[in-house]
Amino acid sequence: MRLSTTLSLFLATAISHTSLANDVADAVNRDYQQHLGDLFVHFHQNPELSLIENKTSDRMAKELAAAGFDVHRGVGVPVDGNPPTGVVALLKNGDGPLVMMRADMDGLPVKEDSGLPYASQTTQISPITGMEVPVMHACGHDVHITGLVGTARYMADNKDQWSGTLMLIVQPAEERIIGAKAMMEADPWATFGKPDVALALHVSSMLPNGVVNVIPTSPYAGSDTVDIIVHGVGAHGASPHAGKDPIVIGAQIVMALQTLVSRELAPHEPGVVTVGSFHAGTKNNIISDKAVLQLTVRNASLETRKKLLDGVERIARAQALSAGIPEDKLPEVILKASTPPTLNNPELANQLADVWRDKMGDERVMQESPRGMGAEDFPYFTTDPKIPSVYWAVGGTPREAFAAAAKGGPAVPSHHSPLFKITPEPAVKTAVESTVHALMSIMGK
């Protein structure tokens, strides 16, 4: 069924059915008191690192199966020898669209210092370093998976209100921007069907409790991880004329890269080029023969991405040529990891905002663009082949905390901080309510 047809059929009738809003809120509140609250605490106390979310994956599979979904475990391809932990759960309920809702489940190698009574004490062996590290849900993925369970339970209990197929995806390794790609490399659409619409959300400590924020453009940037290997000619530090100094060339590259955003992008076109690491040399009086620069490049459109990546390679080569480096020794520009920008479908995003205003109240719906260039790997599900999608945010911090911070009190902790904490009840309930209303607006009878 075409997206516009699906939405118009429902929007013609759903907004008049205001009793649904009260029914959803009451049901979600009961479920939080009886089940979801304890489930959130369990997930918060038992976080797992990217690619080794085995216990989380198992618990999510059991929760979704108990709700009545047909559950498929181990969806994805192995990464670095780790077996896949992705979960796909399906609930078929007659004719209608196939709609996907995704939640990510991995934690971070951070020692929790939130002061919460249920703070994580978990440690794991890092699949990256092989060392034991503390683990924390420092980005709110515990809210996402708890909310997904709440959504599953409501939709399964109210099958008379909707028709179609609901696909729930539990995704690993979002924090490393590799989990969605690993799941897609297993070609899940060939196995389970290609969604007509894809949805996802993220809890935000920078938004007040109970709020939903959705924009019709790009809520998350595209991200590229780039290494530049600068080749030089080694020499004694006292005889620089005898060599070609890759540190000087690298420094010139770093400075020239700053002009890519300031002088090659339009003033309102967002982009970031950050050199986060610069390694070269071993001793004070030795000119090295190599320098390595490590970059993150962020964009809000595929056109900007191409402009920035082309510029990085052009500048690296030009600075080396100007130093007299021969063609066969020009810098290597290596694209190591990428995720496209998250691009909301404007029509669907605006229509869902209208539904949320009607069902949840005008005061709970925002449409403000983010102020950062954080990235997400959700677009791997929606970009190729292209699937209309909406990604939104729900608030997780009491308004009183923002008021206190404005008066000089403690700052609201950011994501990935050891101080990070979300007020679980309003965050989880808002996640479930907004998701249910979104699904009903697309699949409702």
BAVOBA-445195 format. One record per residue (C-alpha): residue in three letters; x, y, z. Coordinates in steps of 0.05 Angstrom, whole numbers, plus 5000, padded with zeros to 4 digits. Layout:
<atoms>
ALAXYZ/...
</atoms>
This chain:
<atoms>
MET500050005000/ARG502750694983/LEU505051115042/SER500651715024/THR494551255016/THR495750915082/LEU496451565119/SER490651915086/LEU485951335100/PHE487451355174/LEU488152105183/ALA481152195154/THR478251845215/ALA483551755269/ILE483952465294/SER476552455312/HIS477551845356/THR480352205416/SER478451645464/LEU484351245436/ALA489251735468/ASN486451615538/ASP486150865526/VAL493450845505/ALA495851275563/ASP491950865615/ALA494250195586/VAL501550415583/ASN501350685654/ARG498550015679/ASP503849625640/TYR509450065668/GLN507149935739/GLN506249195729/HIS512049015682/LEU515849545645/GLY518649905705/ASP522049285732/LEU524349095661/PHE527749775653/VAL531549685718/HIS533748995695/PHE536449265629/HIS539749855663/GLN543349415713/ASN545548915660/PRO548349305600/GLU552548955548/LEU557649205499/SER556849245424/LEU556848565388/ILE556448165454/GLU549348355475/ASN547747615484/LYS543647645548/THR539948275526/SER538347955459/ASP535847325493/ARG531447715542/MET528548145486/ALA526947525445/LYS523347215504/GLU519447845519/LEU517147925447/ALA515347195440/ALA511247235504/ALA507447825474/GLY505447375415/PHE510547555362/ASP514047065315/VAL521247165338/HIS527647055297/ARG534347075334/GLY541447155309/VAL539547595250/GLY545747895218/VAL552747695197/PRO558447555246/VAL562948155260/ASP570148035283/GLY568347315300/ASN562447505344/PRO555947145327/PRO550147605308/THR545347825363/GLY540048185322/VAL532748005333/VAL526948075285/ALA519847975312/LEU513647955269/LEU506248015285/LYS501747895225/ASN494648165233/GLY491148135166/ASP491948575105/GLY495549235108/PRO502449545108/LEU508749235135/VAL511349735186/MET518049675221/MET520049965290/ARG527249905311/ALA530649955379/ASP538149905393/MET540649525454/ASP548149605466/GLY551449965524/LEU558050345529/PRO564850215563/VAL563450745617/LYS563550675693/GLU556950935718/ASP557151505768/SER549751715764/GLY548251605838/LEU542151195819/PRO540350625868/TYR540050145809/ALA546650385777/SER550349875735/GLN556149495767/THR557149065706/THR563848935673/GLN565448555608/ILE571448365567/SER571748875511/PRO571548555441/ILE575949135418/THR581549135470/GLY580748455504/MET580948815571/GLU575648805626/VAL571849465626/PRO565849755663/VAL559349785623/MET553650275628/HIS547450465589/ALA550151175581/CYS545951325519/GLY539051095539/HIS538450455499/ASP535250135560/VAL529350615548/HIS529050415475/ILE528549665486/THR523849735545/GLY519450185502/LEU519649675446/VAL517049135493/GLY511549605517/THR509649745445/ALA509449005428/ARG505048855487/TYR500049405471/MET499649245397/ALA498648505411/ASP493248645461/ASN489449105414/LYS489548745347/ASP482348945335/GLN484649675325/TRP489749565268/SER491449125210/GLY497748945172/THR504448665195/LEU508548975251/MET516048835248/LEU520148985310/ILE527749005304/VAL532548955362/GLN539149205336/PRO546149095363/ALA552349535360/GLU549350215345/GLU554650535388/ARG559850285340/ILE555650465278/ILE556249745253/GLY550049375278/ALA544949585227/LYS549749445170/ALA551248755198/MET543848605201/MET542648855130/GLU548348435102/ALA544147835121/ASP538748095073/PRO532948095122/TRP528048405073/ALA528747785029/THR526947355090/PHE521747775126/GLY519248255074/LYS521248975058/PRO517849475104/ASP513149995074/VAL514950475130/ALA520750475181/LEU520650815249/ALA525550925306/LEU526551375366/HIS531851605415/VAL531151845486/SER534552515499/SER537152785565/MET537053475533/LEU529353465526/PRO524353515584/ASN520252915606/GLY514152765565/VAL516253145503/VAL516552875432/ASN521153225382/VAL520653085307/ILE523253475248/PRO521753375173/THR529053385153/SER535353055183/PRO535352905258/TYR542152575254/ALA548252705211/GLY551852245165/SER558652045192/ASP565051815158/THR571351575193/VAL577351755151/ASP584851615159/ILE590052015121/ILE596951695117/VAL602052225099/HIS608551945070/GLY615052335078/VAL622552215076/GLY625952085142/ALA632052475163/HIS635952735223/GLY632353295259/ALA638453735250/SER638353635175/PRO631053765153/HIS633453935083/ALA635453205074/GLY628252955083/LYS620953105072/ASP617553235139/PRO610752895143/ILE609153265207/VAL609653935173/ILE605553675114/GLY600453375162/ALA599854035200/GLN598654405135/ILE593253895118/VAL589953995186/MET589754755177/ALA587354725104/LEU581754245123/GLN578754785166/THR576855165102/LEU572454605076/VAL566554795120/SER567955535128/ARG569355685054/GLU566355125012/LEU559654995045/ALA553955505043/PRO553055865110/HIS546755475128/GLU549354805102/PRO551554395162/GLY558054005161/VAL563953825206/VAL571053615192/THR574853445256/VAL581853175261/GLY581452775325/SER588252445324/PHE595152605295/HIS600652095305/ALA607852145279/GLY615052065301/THR618651695356/LYS624052175381/ASN625752915387/ASN631252925335/ILE628452455283/ILE624352675224/SER619452105213/ASP617651815146/LYS610151775162/ALA604552135197/VAL597451885208/LEU591452345215/GLN584652075239/LEU578452465220/THR570952475232/VAL567052795176/ARG559652965188/ASN554153175139/ALA546653265135/SER545853075061/LEU549152605012/GLU551053204969/THR554853525027/ARG558152865043/LYS561052804973/LYS563453534975/LEU567053435041/LEU570152755024/ASP572552994956/GLY575453614991/VAL579253205042/GLU582652804988/ARG584053414945/ILE587153805003/ALA591453225026/ARG594353114957/ALA595353854943/GLN599153985008/ALA603753394994/LEU604953614923/SER606654314946/ALA612054004992/GLY615153634934/ILE612452934949/PRO612452524884/GLU605952254854/ASP607351544877/LYS608151764950/LEU602052214957/PRO597752125020/GLU593151535025/VAL586051745043/ILE582451145072/LEU574951125086/LYS574450645145/ALA567150685167/SER560951075144/THR553651175159/PRO549051595116/PRO545052175145/THR538452005177/LEU533352335130/ASN526152365153/ASN520552325103/PRO517753045108/GLU510452855094/LEU510352295144/ALA514252685197/ASN509353265194/GLN503252815194/LEU505852425255/ALA507053095290/ASP499753265278/VAL497552595305/TRP501752675368/ARG499153375379/ASP492053115375/LYS493252495418/MET498352745468/GLY497353505469/ASP500454095434/GLU505054235494/ARG508353555487/VAL510453615413/MET516553995389/GLN519554075319/GLU526354365335/SER532754165297/PRO538453875338/ARG544454315353/GLY549653785343/MET552053315288/GLY551252645323/ALA550552035277/GLU546251415275/ASP546550765235/PHE539050705228/PRO539550945154/TYR542650275135/PHE535550005142/THR532250555101/THR537150825048/ASP538250245000/PRO532950064982/LYS529650715002/ILE524150645054/PRO519951235079/SER522051335151/VAL521451775212/TYR526251825271/TRP524152225331/ALA526452385402/VAL523052335469/GLY524952725531/GLY528252415591/THR529952965642/PRO525453325692/ARG523954045676/GLU526254225746/ALA533353995728/PHE533654485670/ALA531055045714/ALA536254885767/ALA541854875716/ALA539655545688/LYS540355835758/GLY547555585766/GLY545954895792/PRO548754235765/ALA548854175690/VAL544353645659/PRO549153065642/SER550052925568/HIS549652255533/HIS555951815541/SER557552155608/PRO558451725670/LEU553452195703/PHE548152065649/LYS541351875676/ILE534251855649/THR527851895691/PRO525251225668/GLU517751245679/PRO515951865637/ALA521251685585/VAL518950975574/LYS511651155576/THR512651715525/ALA516651245481/VAL510950735481/GLU505351245473/SER508651605415/THR510350945380/VAL503450655388/HIS500151295362/ALA505051295303/LEU503450565287/MET496050665294/SER496351275248/ILE499250825193/MET496050155208/GLY489650335245/LYS482950095220/
</atoms>
